[in-house]
Structure formats: structure tokens, C-alpha cells
Amino acid sequence: MTSRPPLTKDLKSEEFIEYYFLKEELKDFCRNEGLKISGNKNQLEERIIHYLDTGKSLDNSKARKNNLEKPENITLDTVLGENFRCSEDKREFFEKEIGKGFKFKVKFQKWLKENPNKTYKDAINAYYEIQGSKEKTKIGEQFQYNKYIRDFFENNANKTLDDAIKCWNYKKSLKGHNKYEKSDLKILKKIRK
């Protein structure tokens, strides 16, 4: 088993993309090298690859308006509007209407963004419909850990989360992709010996 190289400015970008690094590790690297630490994991990786190749900073953030929205008075008849943002006042409204268990889950956020002309009442109905759906949420490419754990349990219903995490830790230390494979289970046998 090859060990993962440390993330330093001396690492080649070709080598960097072959291994899995936690978002916190990427942020620490950016912080140490004076690069921006904001953005999602894919943006951080893109920034680091550019830096490792060129030694220069890459500004890949989208220009955001300094739009200090004041909380709006939301009612059931309020229209969602373009560029819906999951802000605290909107969370409070949904929690009041739906209950403390409310969460801005991915499918619901997608529905909100795709239906700017709908009302909050329509959104609440959609939330309940989405919650009742048996369809699995598609896990985004940047959530490799979540995807791995889901795939692990689809193939190993009799295993524990601890087993899944051990296999994940083994897998992410290897060069190449981080997708679950049946052969990952061999690490459990080695650990138990």
C-alpha cells in the first residue's frame, strides 16, 4: 500500500489529483500559501491545482453583489422569486410552518431554485411531497465520502458504519479513484488479524 504524499507546494498537480484530501486539509494548504479559503471543495481543488502548476493564485470566486438583503415579511402567499437563497429568516419561516425537523435538503433546495414563480405555500407542499418520495437523492461528485458509504451499505447490509469508515480510510489513502469496490473489504481482514 502506497502512502498518500503530504500536501505541500512541492507536490505535482498530477500527483495531487490522484489522492483524496479532506476539505479542511485543502483549506489549511490554501491558508498557509496565502490563497483564498472560501468556496466548495471543487473550487479549492481547482485553486490548488492552478497554484501547484503555476505558483500563482487563481481567483475562481464568482463576483457576488454586496447585497445586504433585509429580511422580508414572508407569508404563505409570498412568491419565492429569482435567485432564492436559503437564509435564516426563510429557515425560521419554514420551521414555523413545518416544524423543528425542517431542513433545507438538496432536493428541496433544487425545487426552490427551479420554481421562482411559486409561493411559499407551494414550497411547503413540495417539501412534504419530496419528504415522502422513496427516490434516493443524487449525491454530488464533491461528496465522495457520502457516496462511498452509501455504495458500501448497498453491497454490505450486514456490516457496520465502523467497517465502512475503516474501508473508506483505506480507500482514500490509495492512489486513484475513491469509489467503493468489493476488494476494499480486504482491509477489514487485515485489521482484525
C-alpha positions, 0 to 999 in steps of 0.5 A: 500500500502506497502512502498518500504524499503530504500536501505541500507546494512541492507536490505535482498537480498530477500527483495531487489529483490522484489522492483524496484530501479532506476539505479542511486539509485543502483549506489549511494548504490554501491558508498557509500559501496565502490563497483564498479559503472560501468556496466548495471543495471543487473550487479549492481543488481547482485553486490548488491545482492552478497554484501547484502548476503555476505558483500563482493564485487563481481567483475562481470566486464568482463576483457576488453583489454586496447585497445586504438583503433585509429580511422580508415579511414572508407569508404563505402567499409570498412568491419565492422569486429569482435567485432564492437563497436559503437564509435564516429568516426563510429557515425560521419561516419554514420551521414555523410552518413545518416544524423543528425537523425542517431542513433545507435538503438538496432536493428541496433546495433544487425545487426552490431554485427551479420554481421562482414563480411559486409561493411559499405555500407551494414550497411547503407542499413540495417539501412534504411531497419530496419528504415522502418520495422513496427516490434516493437523492443524487449525491454530488461528485464533491461528496465522495465520502457520502457516496462511498458509504452509501455504495458500501451499505448497498453491497454490505447490509450486514456490516457496520458504519465502523467497517465502512469508515475503516474501508473508506480510510483505506480507500482514500489513502490509495492512489486513484479513484475513491469509489467503493469496490468489493476488494476494499473489504480486504482491509477489514481482514487485515485489521482484525488479524 
